[in-house]
Amino acid sequence: MQGTLEVPVRRAQQLGRYHLLDRIAFGGMAEIYRAKTFDAHGTPHLVAVKRVLAHLAEDDDFIQMLVDEAKIASVLRHGNIARVYEFARAHGEYFIAMEHVDGKDMRTVLERCRTKKKPIPPEHAAYIGAEVGAALHAAHSAVDSRGRPLRIIHRDVSPSNIICSYAGEVKLCDFGIAKATLSKVHTKTGVIKGKVKYMSPEQALGRKLDHRSDVFSMGSCLYEMLTRIPPFTATNEMDLLIKVRDAKYRPVSELTPGIPNELEQITDRCLTRSRANRYQTAAEAEGDLRVFLRKFMPNYSRSHLGRFIRKMFAIEIERELRMLEEYVMTDDVSDDVGESLMLRDEDFEPPEVPFQPKPTSVSIIAAREYTSGSRSSDSEHDDFSGDSNFTTMPKMDRHEDIHQQNTLILDNGRGRNMPPVDPRQRPRQAAKQPPPAPRGTGRGQPPAQPIYDDDLHSAPTMIIDIGRMRGRGR
């Protein structure tokens, strides 16, 4: 009798209300998992779970920073901001449960563009920039339940914190170092936080920030989408701080000929060194980007972006679908749903978490439909069933019937987004280009240098003490 081939079974690990599936990112502070959970109707949902690494669990300041992140993001209800459901401790571990955004972060998209040696088309760049602007304005203008301004400043607007879903949604995520009136942890004078490459000049100088700092960082992301390279590059953090402080960069049209002049002007205004001459609100930048988009491509919709991202990552999407079908829930489900760490703050009332840990008889059927690519029709029961919660297969042409992964990415340490890029496909260092003459106020050519440095591009969010760095340089 011929034996049957035994298929390996992937078992999900429970953490609080969530069943952890694959790990999709890893950094020096936490690891991110895609996880499945169930609501009161038995409908399965995908969420992203940021699990704190064990060696940081005893760091009270770090835990408080995560509490701040969860509190800030949980009160922001906007279509372009990834939701946070809870920050809790269960089974002896700390974790944040967040909205799963089914797509790719902009850092991964840009790396693929560099491999293909093609920038993001201007219509997609303008749309993504406008959606990020809408997210920032919502955060900047947010108020608490009593109508008091929360004064949120993201401080870490960068490609790794911008997610483009396969349905064409754009989400801003990771308010881990955001500054707000809800924050308990305060930054010391002379200490800067964020990814240096995407900081504003005032942030690089360690000065007091306002919402216009995020507008500058948004401009850096827009510049990189249009040119494939960041506006500021250097071989070490100190030199990079100086370049960001001076805010001098090569013109967009020089690196990517044919870029519409209106779009370049919007990018330049975001990247103006003087806060007074910069866009005064993210909403102003968003408005100009949408005006440009209506003129440049009047029929543009988010489905255009979704199709672009799906085509770019077709192979990964198909692989992820197969992988998700292999997971089974554990038979022994714990009742430990976790202790909310946001409840400890008497002045803050966290939103109710709509999930439960145990699959129900209803959810078993729903889970089968879910893994086969169909979508539950129970979305009217709650407001947590948005497009981003599911790995589904949207209606596409026969050659595009694939779908997939990703979620919120914690960009810390040398961890890479999955799937890894084949080293043989990595772009070679760009050929040296003759330095152009300075053009306009604050815009000139830095000394000759490589177009971009891959290690610096993957640089983590950092906390830098400027005083100590200057001391080492003496």
N, C-alpha and C positions, 0 to 999 in steps of 0.2 A: 504494500500500500504506500503510495507516494505521500510523503510528509508535506504539510502546509507551511508556507513561509510565515514566520512569526513577525508581525510588525511591532517595532518598539513603541511603547506607550509613554507619552509625556504626561506626568502628573502635576497638576497645579498645586502650589503651596499656599496655604491660607495665612493671611495676615489681616487681623481685624475682620472687617466685612468683605474683604477682597481675596480673590484667588489669583495668585501671581502666575503669569504665563512666562513669556520670554523677557529677558533683560535687554533693554534697547539702548542703554547708555550707562556709563560708569565714570565717576570722577573721584576727586580726592575727598569729597564731603558726603556724597550720597550716590546711590545707584537707582536708576529708573527702570521700572517694570511696566509692561502692559499687563493689565489685570482684568479679570471678569468679575462682575458682581450682579446682584439681582435686586429689583425693586419689589414693592409690596404686591405687585401683580404677577410676580414671577418672570418678568421680562428681563432678559440679560442685557447688561451694559458693559462696554469697555471703558475703563478709566486708566489713568496713568498714576502709578504709585511711586513716590520718591521716598526711598527707604534710607534713613540716616545710617552711615557706617558706625560700627560698634565703638570705635575709639573716640568718637565725638559725642557719644551719648552722655558723657559726664561733664561736657563743656556747657555750663549754664548759659553763657552769653550766646553761644551758637544755637542752642535750643530756643532761646528767647528770640533770636533773629528769625528762626523758622516760624515761631508763633506770630511774629510781626508780619511775615510774608503771607501766612495763611489768613490772618485777619484782614489785611489790605485787599488781597485778591478775592476773598469771600464776599466782600461788600460791593464789589464792582460787577454790575450786571450789564454787560455790553456784548454785542455779537462779535466784536473783534478782540475780546479779552478772554483768554482761557480761564474757565471757572476753577475755583478751588472749593472742594466739598468739606474737608476737615483736616485738622492736624491732630493726631492722636498717638497714644502709646498702647500697643497690644502685644501680647506674647513677649513682653520685655523689650520691644523694639519701638523706635519712633518713626513715624512716616506721615507724609502729606498725600492725600488722595486728590487728584486733579482731573479735569476734563481731558479725555483722550482726543487728540486731534489727529485724524487719520490722514497723514500726509508726510511731508518732509520739511525740516527746518531750512531756512534760507542758506545757512552755512553749507549744508549738504548740496543744495541746488547750485550754489556758486562753485563748489568744488567740481561738480559734474560739468558746469559750463566751462571752467578752466580746462578740464580734460578734453572737451570738445572744441576748445578755443573759439567759443561763441558767447557773446554777452547775452543777457536776458533781453528779449525784444522790448523796445521802449514802451509799448502799450501795457505789457505785463508789469514792468518796473513802476510805471505811473500808477497803475491800479493798486499794486501792493503798497506803494508809498502812501497813497490816499487812505487805504484801510488802516495802516499803522497810525497815520495822523488822526483818524477818527478814534482809534483806541486810546491814544495819548490824550486827546482832548477830553475824553470821557473820564480818564483817571485824574487829569489835572483839575477838572471842574467838579469832581465828586464831593458829595456832602454826606454827613452822617444822618441818623434818624431824626436828629433835632435840627437839621438844616445847617449845621456848622461845617465850614470847608475842611476837607481832610488834608488838603495841600500835599497831594501825592506827587512825588517826582520819581520816575522809574530808575534812573541813573545807570541802567545797564541795557539800553536799547542797542541791540547788535544782531547780526544775522542768525546766530544760534538761538535767539529768543523770539524769532519771527517764524511762525509755522504756516505753511501753505498746504491746505488740505486737498485731497484728490477731487473734492467737489468744487474747488475754487475759493473756499473760505480762506481768510487771512486772520491769524490769531497772534496777539502779543501775549507773551507769557513770562514767567519767572520774575516776580517782584521781590526776590530774595534780599536785595540790598536797597529796595525802594525806601525813600524817606517820606514819612507822613506823620500827622498828629497822632495816629494810632501807635506809632513805634515806641517801644520801651528802650531799645538800645540806641544810643546816640553816638554819632561819629565824633571822634576827637579832632581838635583843630590840627591841621597839617597832615591828616590821614585821608587818602583818597580811596574810593572803592569803584570798581568797574573794570571793563576791558579797556586798556589804555588806548588801543587803536581806534576805538569808537567814542572816546570821551570828547567833551567840549573843552575849549581852551581854559575856561574858568574851572572846570572839574579837574583838569590836569594840574592846575595851579593850587588846588586844595582850597578854593574860595567857596563862599556860601553860594548855593545853587538855587535857581528857580526853574520853572517849567521850560524856559527857553533852552536850557541845557539839553533836554531831551530832543528838542527840535533839531539841534546841531547833530546829535547822534543819529537821528533819523536821516538827516542829509548825508551822513557818512555811508549809511546803508544804501541809500538811493544811488550815490556815486558808484559804489562797488557793483551794484546791479547793472549799471549802465556801462561800466568799463572792465569788469571782472577783477579789478584790483582795488584795495582800500585807498583812500586819499592820502593816508599817512603810513609810511613804512620805515623801519629801521632795524638794526641788528640787535639792539638791546633796549630795555625799558627806559633807561634814562634819555637816550637819544630820541626815542619815540615820544616821550613826554615833551621834549623841546619842540619837535615838529608839530605835535598837536597844539602846543601853546601858541606857536607862530601862525598856525592855520594857513600854510601855503601849500598848494597842491597843483598838479598839472591839470590843465583844462580838460573837461570831459570830451569835447569835440576833437581834441588832439589825439586822445587815446582811442576814441571810437568815432571816426568820421561819419557824418550823416545823421548824428543825433539831432533831433529837432531843437532849434535854438530856444524855444519856450521852455522845454524840459530842462535844458542846461541852466537857464536863468533861475528856475525854481530851485535846482540843486545848489547853485551858487548862493542864493539868498539864505538857504538853510545853513550853509557852511560859512557864513560871514562871522569873522572873529568878534566883531562888536555886537553885543547883545542888542543894542539899540537899533542896529541896522538889519538884524535878523528878523525872520517872521516872529511876531510877538506872541502868537498862539499856534498850536498844532492845527487848529481848525482853519487858520488862514492858509497854511501850506496845503492842507487837504483840499480846500476849495480851489486853489490854483491848479492842483494836479487833476481834479475832476473836470475843470474847464478845459484843460489841455486835452484830456482823454476824449471828451465829447467832440472836440474839434479834429483830433488826429484819427480817431476810430469811433464814429458815432454809435455803432451797433455793438460796442464791446459790452460783455457781461462776464460775470464770474465763471461761467461755464468755459469761456475761452482759456482762463488761467488753469482751470481743472484739467482740461484736455492737454494743455502744455506740460503740466507736471506728470500726469499719468503716462504720457508718451515717453517722457524722459526717464521714468523709473519703471517701465513695463515689466522687466525681468524680475526686479525685486518684489513687485506687487504680487505676481503669480507665486513666487516662492513663499511669501508671507501667508497667503491664503492657504496653501497646503500645510504649512506649519501649524496654523491655528486650528485646523481640523484634527490635529493629532492629540490635542490636550483633552484630558478628562479631569473632572472634579474629584477631589479626595472623598472617600466614603465616610471618613470620620471628620465631621464639621464641628469646629469649636464654637461655643456660645460667646467667647471673648471677642466682642466687637470693638473693644478699645475704649480708653478713657480720653475724652476730649480735653486737650490742653488749652483750648481757647476759653473754656468755661471758667477758668481760674481768674480771669479778669472780670471784676464786678461791673466795669463800665462797658463791657462788650457782650453782646448777645449774638452768638454765631447762628447761622441759618441751620435749619433742621436737615440732617443727612437723610436722603431718600432711599438709602440702600440697606439691605439686610444680608447676613453672611450665608444663609442656607438656601440652596436651590429648592424650589417647591415642585410639586407635581406639574404645575403649569409651566414652570421654567424648563423642565426637562424637554418638553415638546418645543418650546421656544428656542432652546439652545440648539436643537437639531436643525431648525429652520435657519437659525442665525449662522451656523457654521457652513451651511450650504449656500450662503450668500444672500438669503432673503431677509427682508426687513420687517420687524414687528410693527403691527398697526396700532399698538396701544399708546402711541406717543401723546394722545390727548389727555392721558391720565396724569401726567406731570410735565414739568418744564425741563427735565433732564434728558430728554430723548432727542436732542439736536443731531444734525447730520454728522457732527464730529465724533459722536460716541460709538459709531459702528464702523467695522471694516466691512463694507458692502460693495456690491458691484453696480455702479450707476449705469444707466442706459447709455450705451455707446455703440459705435460701429463694431462689426464682428471682429475686426483686428485689434480692438482696444478693450475687449471684455475681460479686464483684469483690474485688480484692486489690491490695496494693501495697507500698510503699517503706519507708521511712526507716531510720535507723541512728543511731549515736552522733553526737551533735552537739557540736561545739566552739563554745561560746558566748563568742566574744571579738571585740571590735570591734563594728562596726555591722552585721555580716553577719546576714542574715535566713535563717531556715529556708525551704526551698522547699516548696510553692509559695507565692509572695507573696500576701498578702491584698489584695484589691481595695480601693484607698483609699476608694472610695465606700461600702464595707461596714464601714469602721472605726467603732467605737462613738463616739458623741459623749461629751464630758466629762459625767459624771454631774451631775445637779443638786445644788446644795449642800443639805446636810442639817443640821438644827439639831444642835448638839453635845449629846450625852447627858451626864448626870451620871456622874461616876466610879463604877465598880461593882467592888468587891472590891479586895484588895491588888494593887497593880501593874497595875491595869487602869483606865484613865481615858481621856478623850477628848483627843487632841492638838488644837492649834489648827486652825481650819477650813482645809481644803485640798482639792484635787481628789481624787477617789476613787483614781485611779491615774494615773501618768505613763508613757506608752508608752515613752519613751526610757529612763527609769530601769528599766522592766521588762526591757528588752533589755540592761541593763548587763552588761559582761563580768566574768569572774573577774579580780579586781584584786590587785595587791600594793601596799599603801599604807604609807608611812612616816608614822606618826602625829606624830612630832616635827616633821617638815618641814611638815605641814599646819598644826599649831598655830603654827609660826613665821610662816607666811604670813598667819595670821589676826590677828597682832599689829599 
